[in-house]
Amino acid sequence: MTAAVSLRQPQARDVWLPTPSRADRDVPRASKGHCIVHAVFGDGEGVRVQAESLLEHKWQLIVSARPETLELREQVLFRWGDRPTDKHVFDMVVKERSGRRIAYTVKPEIRLRSGRFLAEIQEIAYWVKFKQFADDVRLLTDTDLDPVELYNARVTAAVAKPDAEADSRAVALAATLTGARSIRDLTQALGMGERSYRAVLRLLRNHRLCTARTDRITPETLVRRPEETRA
């Protein structure tokens, strides 16, 4: 007896790949000495983003989650003097919604103790403004990290995938919000279980809502519309 064989072909599905990294310099794919991170940021299919250390990746998460950030590029080359060696790769260059362009360098605090890098980055900062490459240069270290801001950035980064029905209902509910309500309350009002919870978090991710206080995001966190003044 011969077994029946189905000739039906599996249905093709669209596969959306992230946009390639826009870095001017690729970081290694792996390192024996420190952490290398390759991640996807942004909505939809997203954009590949590289980090040469875990500290860089943490700052990428934080800066990309801030409401003023419009666009983030990593590993951006800046040529600043007359010599071929006069070049610096900024770990991030961010375009803000205001139109300002900020160049960021990330270094562990221990790497700054000799003072050599601080002297170098001060000279580079002068050239950045002279050549109108960016409006400001900022140095970020491990001691500057806010653990609450990092935790919340990780939470909102985890809900990038949209849910059209739940998101539509959440946006409509947010438009009627007066004062502050807890995430749990809004989740229950939407009535779609886990989908509702993730949709409310996406309202925070997309800055349609913001937290009423600077705390770690939990179901009990109070959220409000951004245009409302704080009590």
For each residue, the residues with C-beta under 8 A, 3 or more apart:
1:
2:
3:
4:
5:
6:
7:
8:
9:
10:
11:
12:
13:
14:
15:
16: 44 45
17: 45
18: 40 45 46 47 48
19: 22 45 46 47 48
20: 47 48
21: 26 47 48 49 50 74 75
22: 19 47 73 74
23: 26 27 50 73 74 75 76
24: 75 76 77 89
25: 75 77 89
26: 21 23 50 75
27: 23 36 50 51 52 75
28: 31 36 52
29: 36 38
30: 36
31: 28 34 35 36
32:
33:
34: 31 52 53 54
35: 31 53 54 57
36: 27 28 29 30 31 50 51 52 53
37: 50 51 53 54 56 57
38: 29 48 49 50 51
39: 48 49 51 57 60
40: 18 46 47 48 49
41: 46 47 49 60 64 72 157
42: 46 47 64 160
43: 46 160 162 206
44: 16 162
45: 16 17 18 19
46: 18 19 40 41 42 43 160
47: 18 19 20 21 22 40 41 42
48: 18 19 20 21 38 39 40
49: 21 38 39 40 41 60 72 74
50: 21 23 26 27 36 37 38 74 75
51: 27 36 37 38 39 54 56 57 60 74 91
52: 27 28 34 36 56 75 91
53: 34 35 36 37 56 57 106
54: 34 35 37 51 57 58
55: 58 59 106 108 142 145
56: 37 51 52 53 59 60 74 91 92 106
57: 35 37 39 51 53 54 60 61
58: 54 55 61 62 145 150
59: 55 56 62 63 91 92 104 106 140 145
60: 39 41 49 51 56 57 63 64 72 74 92
61: 57 58 64 65 150 153 154 157
62: 58 59 65 66 145 146 149 150 153
63: 59 60 66 69 72 92 94 104
64: 41 42 60 61 69 72 153 157
65: 61 62 69 149 152 153 156 157 205
66: 62 63 69
67: 97 207 210 226
68: 96 97 98
69: 63 64 65 66 72 94 95 96 97
70: 94 95 96 97
71: 94 95
72: 41 49 60 63 64 69 92 93 94 95
73: 22 23 76 92 93 94
74: 21 22 23 49 50 51 56 60 91 92
75: 21 23 24 25 26 27 50 52 89 90 91
76: 23 24 73 89 90 92 93 103
77: 24 25 87 88 89
78: 87 88 89 90 103 124 127 128 133
79: 86 87
80: 86 87 88 123 124 127 128 131
81: 86 127
82: 86
83: 86
84: 87
85:
86: 79 80 81 82 83
87: 77 78 79 80 84
88: 77 78 80 105 121 124
89: 24 25 75 76 77 78
90: 75 76 78 93 103 104 105
91: 51 52 56 59 74 75 104 105 106 140
92: 56 59 60 63 72 73 74 76 103 104 106
93: 72 73 76 90 101 102 103 104 134
94: 63 69 70 71 72 73 101 102 104
95: 69 70 71 72 99 100 101
96: 68 69 70 99 100 101 102
97: 67 68 69 70
98: 68
99: 95 96
100: 95 96 135 136
101: 93 94 95 96 133 134 135
102: 93 94 96 134 135 136 137 138
103: 76 78 90 92 93 128 133 134 136 137 138
104: 59 63 90 91 92 93 94 137 138 139 140
105: 88 90 91 121 137 138 139 140
106: 53 55 56 59 91 92 139 140 141
107: 111 112 117 139 140 141
108: 55 111 112 141 142
109: 112 113 141 142 143
110: 113
111: 107 108 117
112: 107 108 109 115 117 118 141
113: 109 110
114: 117
115: 112 118 119
116: 119 120
117: 107 111 112 114 120 121
118: 112 115 121 122 139
119: 115 116 122 123
120: 116 117 123 124
121: 88 105 117 118 124 125 137 139
122: 118 119 125 126
123: 80 119 120 126 127
124: 78 80 88 120 121 127 128 137
125: 121 122 128 129 137
126: 122 123 129 130
127: 78 80 81 123 124 130 131 133
128: 78 80 103 124 125 131 133 134 137
129: 125 126 132 133 134 135 137
130: 126 127
131: 80 127 128
132: 129
133: 78 101 103 127 128 129
134: 93 101 102 103 128 129 137
135: 100 101 102 129
136: 100 102 103
137: 102 103 104 105 121 124 125 128 129 134
138: 102 103 104 105
139: 104 105 106 107 118 121
140: 59 91 104 105 106 107 144
141: 106 107 108 109 112 144 145
142: 55 108 109 145
143: 109
144: 140 141
145: 55 58 59 62 141 142 149 150
146: 62 149 150
147: 150 151
148: 151 152 214 215 216
149: 62 65 145 146 152 153 214
150: 58 61 62 145 146 147 153 154
151: 147 148 154 155 216 217
152: 65 148 149 155 156 204 211 216 217
153: 61 62 64 65 149 150 156 157
154: 61 150 151 157 158
155: 151 152 158 159 201 217
156: 65 152 153 159 201 202 204 205 217
157: 41 61 64 65 153 154 160 205
158: 154 155
159: 155 156 198 201 202 205
160: 42 43 46 157 205
161:
162: 43 44 167 202
163: 166 167 195 198 199 202
164: 167 168
165: 168 169 192 195
166: 163 169 170 190 192 195 196 198 199
167: 162 163 164 170 171 199 202
168: 164 165 171 172
169: 165 166 172 173 190 192 196 199
170: 166 167 173 174 186 190 196 199 200 202 203
171: 167 168 174 175 203 208
172: 168 169 175 176
173: 169 170 176 177 186 189 190
174: 170 171 177 186 203 208 209 225
175: 171 172
176: 172 173
177: 173 174 181 186 209 224 225
178: 228
179: 224 228
180: 212 222 223 224 231
181: 177 185 186 222 223 224
182: 185 186 219 220 221 222 223
183: 186 187 197 200 201 217 218 219 220 221 223
184: 187 188 219 220
185: 181 182 188 189
186: 170 173 174 177 181 182 183 189 190 196 200 223
187: 183 184 190 196 197 200 219
188: 184 185 191 196
189: 173 185 186
190: 166 169 170 173 186 187 195 196 199 200
191: 188 196
192: 165 166 169 195 196 199
193: 196 197
194: 197 198
195: 163 165 166 190 192 198 199
196: 166 169 170 186 187 188 190 191 192 193 199 200
197: 183 187 193 194 200 201 219
198: 159 163 166 194 195 201 202
199: 163 166 167 169 170 190 192 195 196 202 203
200: 170 183 186 187 190 196 197 203 204 209 223
201: 155 156 159 183 197 198 204 205 217
202: 156 159 162 163 167 170 198 199 205 206
203: 170 171 174 199 200 206 208 209 223
204: 152 156 200 201 207 208 209 210 211 217 223
205: 65 156 157 159 160 201 202
206: 43 202 203
207: 67 204 210 226
208: 171 174 203 204 225 226
209: 174 177 200 203 204 223 224 225 226
210: 67 204 207 223 224 225 226
211: 152 204 214 215 217 221 222 223 224
212: 180 221 222 223 224 230 231
213: 221 222
214: 148 149 211
215: 148 211 218 221
216: 148 151 152 221
217: 151 152 155 156 183 201 204 211 221
218: 183 215 221
219: 182 183 184 187 197
220: 182 183 184
221: 182 183 211 212 213 215 216 217 218
222: 180 181 182 211 212 213
223: 180 181 182 183 186 200 203 204 209 210 211 212
224: 177 179 180 181 209 210 211 212 228
225: 174 177 208 209 210 228
226: 67 207 208 209 210
227:
228: 178 179 224 225
229:
230: 212
231: 180 212
